[in-house]
Amino acid sequence: MGKNGTTVKDVAKACNLSVSTVNYILNGNTKYKFKEATKTKVLNTAVKLGYRKNVIASGFRLNNNKIIFGIVSYVCRQSDLKLLIAIKQALYKRGYKFAVQFLIDMTDKDRLDFFSKIQGWGAGLVVLTLEVDDKNKYGKRLEELLNISPPSISLMGKIPGSNMNYTKISWGEEKEVIADYFQKKACSNIAVCVPPCQLEISNKWVQQISKKGLKVTLLSAGKLDQFDYQAFGQAIAYSIINNNAKYDGIYSVYDEITFGIYEVFSKFGIKVPDDMVILSGGDCDFCHMFSPPIPTFIHDCDELAELAAADLVKRIEADEKTSGHGECIGKVYQKIVESNDIFHTRTVKNEIKITQKELRR
């Protein structure tokens, strides 16, 4: 029974599962095989209802814990989901199960409360995104939780205040490929489009592009839902048109922003790329569906996942007690694709095979 009187029967009823099934999962019993989705549902429901007892964590440990939790605190883009699939497969090859916890649409307090409750459940932790909106109020607590975590890896670069090891994706800023691309397209006046939350870090793109002798303007849009990137793109496009701005090239950091810009431009008869060259930075498969296809950056999700999984499993099996050493264990570089062959340069076929294999179980 949980501290608030919640029983296994309550959890089973909420999950529409048998009491025995819920018991097996909560106690980490490995005699029977359950789908990862079922396990995740039971564990999440147990936490939500307040059913917590030490046997959950100790049961996992006693049965040679091979579960690694993934944390996602903000809305996923398509490229993020592809990366989660890749890390799941990379961990599976090494004998580990991967259960993703989505902490989306939670308050900062609820997000951190949940994160603290699962600290002892898994052998390791994979973080895609884990942030708080009110850093002044909750930032210190987040840092404390991150640094008492089991061996962990961050997939999107170093998390401030954390000792987690991390992988990094180069978005073109270090090799100045963005500037090189626009110069090859004979562009001289570039707009870099970002959501407000990335204005500060996007200055590096502006600086790198400007070094090549291009005129660069950083554009954004305020007073919109922070995750409605397509609305950001629409607002930016209307601003460009209303101000009669004479840009000949646009780089948007997310494909969803690009789609919003493209939609508005189409309404006003602005042709891409004849009237305006657009380069998109989000690695979304939908870019190839436009006519002509929208040039976009892509990166190797499988390579990134292998780097992350290898480092994480090595530290878990060495029985390390810390979340990490703050080391960058690998960097993956992106490249620009601007043809109908986008699908042929990706690992999409492998991902489809993985999904089909899982569905047959």
C-alpha positions as CSV (number, residue, x, y, z in Angstrom):
1,M,0.0,0.0,0.0
2,G,1.2,3.5,-0.8
3,K,1.6,6.2,1.8
4,N,-1.7,7.8,0.8
5,G,-3.6,4.5,1.0
6,T,-3.4,3.6,-2.7
7,T,-3.3,-0.1,-3.3
8,V,-2.1,-2.3,-6.1
9,K,-5.8,-2.9,-6.9
10,D,-6.2,0.9,-7.5
11,V,-3.3,1.0,-9.9
12,A,-4.5,-2.1,-11.7
13,K,-8.0,-0.6,-12.1
14,A,-6.6,2.7,-13.4
15,C,-4.5,0.8,-16.0
16,N,-7.3,-1.7,-16.9
17,L,-4.9,-4.5,-16.1
18,S,-5.0,-7.5,-13.7
19,V,-3.7,-7.1,-10.2
20,S,-1.1,-9.9,-10.8
21,T,0.2,-8.1,-13.9
22,V,0.6,-4.9,-12.0
23,N,2.2,-6.7,-9.1
24,Y,4.8,-8.3,-11.4
25,I,5.7,-5.0,-13.0
26,L,5.9,-3.0,-9.7
27,N,8.1,-5.7,-8.2
28,G,10.4,-5.9,-11.1
29,N,9.6,-9.6,-11.7
30,T,11.5,-10.9,-14.8
31,K,9.6,-14.2,-15.0
32,Y,7.1,-12.8,-17.5
33,K,7.7,-10.5,-20.4
34,F,5.6,-7.4,-20.7
35,K,5.7,-4.7,-23.4
36,E,7.7,-1.6,-22.5
37,A,4.6,0.5,-23.1
38,T,2.7,-1.6,-20.5
39,K,5.5,-1.2,-18.0
40,T,5.7,2.5,-18.5
41,K,1.9,2.9,-18.1
42,V,2.0,1.0,-14.8
43,L,4.9,2.9,-13.4
44,N,3.5,6.2,-14.4
45,T,0.1,5.4,-13.0
46,A,1.6,4.2,-9.7
47,V,3.5,7.5,-9.3
48,K,0.4,9.6,-10.3
49,L,-1.8,7.8,-7.8
50,G,0.8,8.0,-5.1
51,Y,1.6,4.3,-4.9
52,R,5.2,4.3,-3.9
53,K,7.2,1.7,-1.9
54,N,10.8,0.7,-1.8
55,V,10.1,-2.6,-3.4
56,I,9.8,-0.9,-6.8
57,A,13.4,0.3,-6.8
58,S,14.8,-2.6,-4.8
59,G,13.0,-5.1,-7.0
60,F,14.6,-3.7,-10.1
61,R,18.0,-3.8,-8.5
62,L,17.6,-7.4,-7.2
63,N,16.7,-8.5,-10.7
64,N,19.9,-7.1,-12.3
65,N,18.3,-3.8,-13.4
66,K,18.5,-3.4,-17.1
67,I,16.1,-0.5,-17.4
68,I,17.2,2.9,-18.6
69,F,14.8,5.8,-18.4
70,G,14.6,8.6,-21.0
71,I,13.4,12.1,-20.0
72,V,11.6,14.5,-22.4
73,S,10.3,17.7,-20.8
74,Y,9.3,19.7,-23.9
75,V,7.4,19.0,-27.1
76,C,9.3,16.7,-29.5
77,R,10.0,17.4,-33.1
78,Q,10.2,14.7,-35.7
79,S,14.0,14.6,-35.6
80,D,13.8,14.2,-31.8
81,L,11.6,11.2,-32.1
82,K,13.9,9.6,-34.6
83,L,16.8,10.1,-32.1
84,L,14.7,8.4,-29.3
85,I,14.1,5.4,-31.6
86,A,17.8,5.2,-32.4
87,I,18.9,5.3,-28.7
88,K,16.3,2.7,-27.9
89,Q,17.8,0.4,-30.5
90,A,21.4,1.1,-29.4
91,L,20.6,0.3,-25.8
92,Y,18.6,-2.8,-26.8
93,K,21.7,-4.2,-28.6
94,R,23.5,-3.9,-25.4
95,G,20.9,-5.8,-23.4
96,Y,19.1,-2.8,-21.9
97,K,15.4,-1.7,-22.0
98,F,14.5,1.9,-22.7
99,A,11.4,3.6,-21.2
100,V,10.7,7.2,-22.1
101,Q,9.0,9.5,-19.6
102,F,7.3,12.5,-21.2
103,L,7.1,15.4,-18.7
104,I,5.4,17.7,-21.2
105,D,2.7,20.2,-20.0
106,M,3.7,19.8,-16.4
107,T,4.3,22.6,-14.0
108,D,7.9,23.1,-12.9
109,K,7.1,21.6,-9.5
110,D,5.3,18.6,-10.8
111,R,8.1,18.0,-13.3
112,L,10.7,18.0,-10.7
113,D,8.6,16.0,-8.2
114,F,8.2,13.3,-10.8
115,F,11.9,13.3,-11.8
116,S,12.9,12.9,-8.1
117,K,10.6,9.9,-7.7
118,I,12.2,7.9,-10.5
119,Q,15.8,8.6,-9.5
120,G,16.3,5.1,-8.1
121,W,14.2,3.2,-10.5
122,G,16.5,2.7,-13.5
123,A,20.2,1.8,-14.0
124,G,20.8,4.9,-16.0
125,L,19.2,8.0,-17.5
126,V,19.0,9.5,-21.0
127,V,18.0,13.1,-21.2
128,L,16.6,14.6,-24.4
129,T,15.3,17.7,-22.7
130,L,14.9,18.6,-19.0
131,E,14.4,22.2,-18.1
132,V,12.3,24.4,-15.9
133,D,10.6,27.6,-17.0
134,D,11.2,29.5,-13.7
135,K,14.9,29.1,-13.3
136,N,15.1,31.5,-10.4
137,K,12.7,29.4,-8.3
138,Y,13.4,25.9,-9.5
139,G,16.9,26.0,-11.1
140,K,18.8,25.1,-8.0
141,R,16.6,22.1,-7.3
142,L,16.9,20.9,-10.8
143,E,20.7,21.0,-10.6
144,E,20.6,19.1,-7.3
145,L,18.5,16.3,-8.9
146,L,20.6,16.1,-12.0
147,N,23.7,15.6,-10.0
148,I,22.4,12.9,-7.7
149,S,21.1,10.9,-10.7
150,P,22.5,7.5,-11.7
151,P,24.9,7.4,-14.7
152,S,23.4,9.7,-17.2
153,I,23.8,11.1,-20.7
154,S,22.4,14.3,-22.3
155,L,21.8,13.9,-26.1
156,M,21.5,17.7,-26.9
157,G,24.7,19.1,-25.4
158,K,25.8,20.0,-22.0
159,I,23.1,20.8,-19.4
160,P,24.1,23.9,-17.4
161,G,24.8,23.0,-13.7
162,S,25.0,19.3,-14.5
163,N,27.9,16.8,-14.5
164,M,26.2,14.5,-17.0
165,N,28.3,13.4,-19.9
166,Y,26.8,14.5,-23.2
167,T,26.8,14.3,-27.0
168,K,26.6,17.3,-29.2
169,I,25.2,18.0,-32.7
170,S,27.0,20.7,-34.7
171,W,24.4,22.7,-36.5
172,G,26.8,24.1,-39.0
173,E,28.1,27.0,-37.0
174,E,31.6,25.7,-36.5
175,K,32.4,25.1,-40.2
176,E,30.5,28.1,-41.4
177,V,28.6,25.9,-43.8
178,I,25.5,28.2,-43.5
179,A,27.4,31.1,-44.9
180,D,29.1,29.0,-47.6
181,Y,25.7,27.7,-48.7
182,F,24.2,31.2,-49.1
183,Q,27.3,32.5,-50.9
184,K,27.0,29.7,-53.4
185,K,23.4,30.7,-54.0
186,A,24.6,34.3,-54.6
187,C,22.8,35.6,-51.5
188,S,24.1,38.7,-49.6
189,N,21.3,39.8,-47.2
190,I,20.3,37.0,-44.8
191,A,17.7,36.6,-42.1
192,V,18.2,34.1,-39.3
193,C,14.8,33.1,-37.9
194,V,14.5,31.7,-34.3
195,P,12.0,31.5,-31.5
196,P,12.5,34.0,-28.6
197,C,14.0,31.4,-26.3
198,Q,16.9,30.9,-28.7
199,L,17.8,34.5,-29.4
200,E,20.8,34.6,-27.2
201,I,22.4,31.3,-28.4
202,S,21.6,32.1,-32.0
203,N,24.0,35.1,-32.0
204,K,26.8,32.6,-32.8
205,W,25.1,31.8,-36.1
206,V,24.9,35.5,-36.9
207,Q,28.5,36.0,-36.0
208,Q,29.7,33.1,-38.1
209,I,27.7,34.1,-41.1
210,S,28.7,37.8,-40.8
211,K,32.4,36.8,-40.9
212,K,31.9,35.8,-44.5
213,G,30.9,39.3,-45.5
214,L,27.1,38.7,-45.6
215,K,24.6,41.1,-44.0
216,V,22.7,39.2,-41.3
217,T,19.6,40.1,-39.3
218,L,18.2,38.0,-36.4
219,L,14.4,37.7,-36.6
220,S,11.9,36.3,-34.1
221,A,8.3,36.8,-33.0
222,G,6.9,37.3,-29.5
223,K,3.6,36.9,-27.7
224,L,3.0,33.4,-29.2
225,D,2.8,30.0,-27.7
226,Q,6.5,29.1,-27.2
227,F,6.1,25.7,-29.0
228,D,3.9,26.8,-31.9
229,Y,6.9,27.1,-34.2
230,Q,4.8,27.2,-37.4
231,A,3.0,30.3,-36.0
232,F,6.4,31.8,-35.3
233,G,7.2,31.3,-39.0
234,Q,4.0,32.8,-40.1
235,A,4.5,35.9,-37.9
236,I,8.0,36.3,-39.2
237,A,6.9,36.0,-42.8
238,Y,4.2,38.6,-42.4
239,S,6.7,40.9,-40.7
240,I,9.1,40.5,-43.7
241,I,6.3,41.3,-46.2
242,N,4.8,44.2,-44.2
243,N,8.2,45.8,-43.8
244,N,9.1,45.2,-47.4
245,A,12.4,43.7,-46.2
246,K,14.8,42.9,-49.0
247,Y,16.3,39.6,-47.8
248,D,17.4,37.2,-50.5
249,G,18.1,34.3,-48.1
250,I,16.5,32.9,-44.9
251,Y,17.9,30.4,-42.4
252,S,15.4,29.1,-39.9
253,V,16.6,26.9,-37.0
254,Y,13.5,24.7,-37.0
255,D,11.7,23.2,-40.0
256,E,8.3,24.0,-38.4
257,I,9.3,27.7,-38.6
258,T,10.2,27.2,-42.2
259,F,6.8,25.7,-43.0
260,G,5.1,28.7,-41.5
261,I,7.3,31.1,-43.6
262,Y,6.7,29.0,-46.7
263,E,2.9,29.0,-46.2
264,V,2.7,32.8,-46.0
265,F,5.1,33.4,-48.9
266,S,3.0,31.1,-51.1
267,K,-0.1,33.2,-50.3
268,F,1.7,36.3,-51.5
269,G,3.2,34.7,-54.6
270,I,6.8,34.7,-53.3
271,K,8.5,31.8,-55.0
272,V,11.1,29.6,-53.2
273,P,13.9,29.5,-54.1
274,D,13.5,31.8,-57.2
275,D,12.6,34.9,-55.1
276,M,13.9,33.8,-51.8
277,V,16.4,31.1,-50.9
278,I,15.4,29.2,-47.7
279,L,17.6,26.8,-45.7
280,S,16.0,24.9,-42.9
281,G,17.8,23.5,-39.8
282,G,15.6,20.9,-38.2
283,D,16.1,17.6,-40.0
284,C,12.4,16.9,-40.7
285,D,11.4,14.4,-43.4
286,F,8.5,16.6,-44.5
287,C,11.0,19.0,-46.2
288,H,11.3,16.7,-49.2
289,M,7.5,16.9,-49.8
290,F,7.6,20.5,-51.0
291,S,8.1,21.3,-54.6
292,P,11.0,21.9,-55.0
293,P,12.2,20.3,-51.8
294,I,13.3,22.6,-49.0
295,P,17.1,22.3,-48.4
296,T,17.6,21.1,-44.8
297,F,20.3,20.0,-42.4
298,I,20.4,16.3,-41.5
299,H,22.4,14.4,-39.0
300,D,23.2,10.7,-38.3
301,C,20.8,9.7,-35.4
302,D,22.3,6.2,-35.4
303,E,25.9,7.5,-34.9
304,L,24.8,9.9,-32.1
305,A,22.8,7.1,-30.4
306,E,25.8,4.7,-30.6
307,L,28.1,7.2,-29.0
308,A,25.7,7.9,-26.2
309,A,24.8,4.3,-25.5
310,A,28.4,3.1,-25.5
311,D,29.4,5.7,-22.9
312,L,26.4,5.2,-20.7
313,V,26.5,1.4,-20.6
314,K,30.2,1.4,-19.9
315,R,29.7,3.6,-16.9
316,I,26.7,1.6,-15.7
317,E,28.6,-1.7,-15.9
318,A,31.6,-0.1,-14.1
319,D,29.2,0.5,-11.3
320,E,29.8,4.3,-11.3
321,K,27.9,6.2,-8.6
322,T,27.8,9.6,-10.2
323,S,25.7,11.0,-13.1
324,G,28.9,11.7,-15.1
325,H,32.0,13.7,-15.4
326,G,30.7,16.6,-17.6
327,E,32.5,15.2,-20.6
328,C,31.6,15.6,-24.3
329,I,31.9,12.0,-25.5
330,G,31.2,12.7,-29.1
331,K,30.1,15.2,-31.7
332,V,28.0,14.6,-34.8
333,Y,28.2,16.9,-37.7
334,Q,25.3,17.9,-39.9
335,K,25.2,18.2,-43.7
336,I,22.9,20.0,-46.1
337,V,20.6,18.1,-48.4
338,E,18.7,19.9,-51.1
339,S,17.3,17.3,-53.5
340,N,14.6,14.6,-53.8
341,D,17.0,12.1,-52.4
342,I,16.6,13.2,-48.8
343,F,15.1,9.8,-47.8
344,H,18.1,8.0,-49.4
345,T,20.6,9.8,-47.2
346,R,18.9,9.0,-43.9
347,T,18.4,5.9,-41.7
348,V,14.7,6.0,-42.2
349,K,14.5,2.5,-43.7
350,N,16.3,1.0,-40.6
351,E,13.9,2.9,-38.3
352,I,10.9,1.4,-40.2
353,K,12.3,-2.1,-39.8
354,I,12.7,-1.6,-36.1
355,T,9.1,-0.4,-35.7
356,Q,7.8,-3.4,-37.6
357,K,9.8,-5.8,-35.6
358,E,8.5,-4.3,-32.4
359,L,4.9,-4.5,-33.6
360,R,5.2,-8.2,-34.2
361,R,6.1,-9.0,-30.6
